[in-house]
């Protein structure tokens, strides 16, 4: 019995923090602006370029913008919890270190592996989306070249793996690993350039869409709530995926100059910008093209 108690005590032991939680071997070089851009960069990606059309066509219809709004509120509540922990425990490790300090080692172990799974799936999905879009711009030449060169012109026949090795997606992940490993200062500058470019494209797309907008696209078929309000809520559940990545702000707390101030502010700022981008992008798309056609383009 004593061994069992000792074992339970060991797996539930909590991590003790140093008296000075701000002490770190990392360089504190990130400002509130830097962390805001990190959050935006983590959230705006495959959700905007992949999910919007699919959810509009198959789940929510034109009300996809409302789905993004509902999902944004739910995600913001979770992000505020992250911000609270991040401000109190400004250490690298995200939910892993928070769980280790608050509830114990075994739970931190489980949470940590879930975080790894989230990042693996998220990075793979985003890289695959980028590869697919880039290949479309070349008329399918890149993927066909890979199939002809590596597979002898015949695709893989598998229910588990892709039809062919996506070399471009793999190279993109390797390049990003190298950039992130080069340090927070360089990767933050690169992220800032990418985020500003993405925001510019979203604004350009929305302004352009207003010249081709047709309000009747919201009333064709079954109307604005094409799949009922239940479909809007189901769409919100899917759109929640688009906001994943907000934890990167708390993860960067150990490199923030003033984590207690920067983490909460960066969380709110990045969510406001990201949610606005998702909503205006979905409004622009569904006004230009009937929602049931978006899954086909």
Long-range contacts (C-beta under 8 A, 24 or more apart in sequence): 10-105, 11-104, 11-105, 11-106, 12-103, 12-104, 12-105, 12-106, 12-107, 13-104, 13-105, 14-100, 14-101, 14-102, 14-103, 14-104, 14-105, 15-97, 15-100, 15-101, 15-105, 15-108, 17-89, 17-91, 17-101, 21-88, 21-89, 21-90, 21-91, 22-90, 22-259, 24-91, 24-254, 24-255, 26-92, 26-184, 26-254, 26-255, 27-184, 27-185, 27-255, 28-254, 28-255, 28-256, 28-257, 29-184, 29-185, 29-188, 29-255, 29-257, 30-184, 30-188, 30-252, 30-255, 30-256, 30-257, 30-262, 31-256, 31-257, 31-262, 32-258, 32-261, 32-262, 32-265, 32-266, 32-269, 34-188, 34-192, 35-249, 35-252, 35-256, 35-262, 35-263, 35-266, 35-270, 36-265, 36-266, 36-269, 36-270, 36-273, 37-188, 37-191, 37-192, 37-195, 37-196, 37-270, 38-188, 38-191, 38-248, 38-249, 38-252, 38-266, 38-270, 39-245, 39-246, 39-248, 39-249, 39-266, 39-267, 39-269, 39-270, 39-271, 39-274, 40-195, 40-199, 40-270, 40-273, 40-274, 41-191, 41-194, 41-195, 41-198, 42-245, 42-246, 42-248, 42-249, 43-242, 43-243, 43-244, 43-245, 43-246, 43-270, 43-271, 43-274, 44-195, 44-198, 44-199, 44-202, 44-274, 44-277, 44-278, 45-126, 45-129, 45-245, 46-122, 46-125, 46-126, 46-129, 46-242, 47-239, 47-241, 47-242, 47-243, 47-278, 48-202, 48-242, 48-277, 48-278, 48-281, 49-129, 49-133, 50-125, 50-129, 51-238, 51-239, 51-241, 51-242, 52-278, 52-281, 52-282, 52-285, 52-294, 53-285, 53-294, 53-295, 53-297, 54-238, 54-294, 54-295, 55-235, 55-238, 55-239, 56-235, 56-282, 56-285, 56-286, 56-291, 56-294, 56-295, 57-291, 57-292, 57-293, 57-294, 57-295, 57-296, 58-295, 59-227, 59-231, 59-234, 59-235, 59-238, 60-226, 60-227, 60-231, 60-232, 60-234, 60-235, 60-236, 60-291, 61-221, 61-222, 61-223, 61-224, 61-225, 61-226, 61-227, 61-231, 61-286, 61-291, 61-292, 62-217, 62-218, 62-223, 62-224, 62-226, 62-286, 62-291, 63-224, 63-225, 63-226, 63-229, 63-231, 63-232, 63-235, 64-235, 64-239, 64-282, 64-286, 64-291, 65-278, 65-279, 65-282, 65-283, 65-286, 66-232, 66-236, 67-232, 67-233, 67-235, 67-236, 67-238, 67-239, 68-236, 68-239, 68-242, 68-275, 68-278, 68-279, 68-282, 69-275, 69-279, 70-232, 70-233, 70-236, 70-239, 71-236, 71-237, 71-239, 71-240, 71-242, 71-243, 72-243, 72-271, 72-274, 72-275, 72-278, 72-279, 74-236, 74-240, 75-240, 75-243, 75-244, 75-246, 75-271, 76-268, 76-271, 76-275, 78-246, 79-243, 79-246, 79-247, 79-249, 79-267, 79-271, 80-264, 80-267, 82-246, 82-247, 82-249, 82-250, 82-267, 83-249, 83-250, 83-263, 83-264, 83-267, 84-264, 85-250, 86-249, 86-250, 86-253, 86-259, 86-263, 87-253, 87-259, 87-260, 87-263, 87-264, 89-253, 90-253, 90-254, 90-256, 90-259, 90-260, 90-263, 91-253, 91-254, 92-251, 92-252, 92-253, 92-254, 92-255, 93-251, 94-247, 94-250, 94-251, 95-247, 98-250, 115-247, 118-244, 122-244, 122-245, 123-173, 123-176, 124-169, 124-173, 127-166, 127-169, 127-170, 127-172, 127-173, 128-166, 128-169, 130-168, 130-169, 130-172, 131-166, 131-168, 131-169, 131-172, 134-168, 135-168, 142-168, 184-252, 184-255, 199-273, 199-277, 202-277, 202-280, 202-281, 205-281, 205-284, 206-280, 206-281, 206-283, 206-284, 208-284, 209-284, 209-285, 209-287, 209-288, 210-284, 210-287, 212-287, 212-288, 213-284, 213-287, 213-288, 214-287, 214-288, 215-287, 217-286, 217-287, 217-288, 217-289, 217-290, 217-291, 218-286, 218-287, 220-290, 221-290, 221-291, 221-292, 226-291, 226-292, 239-278, 242-278, 243-271, 243-274, 243-275, 246-270, 246-271
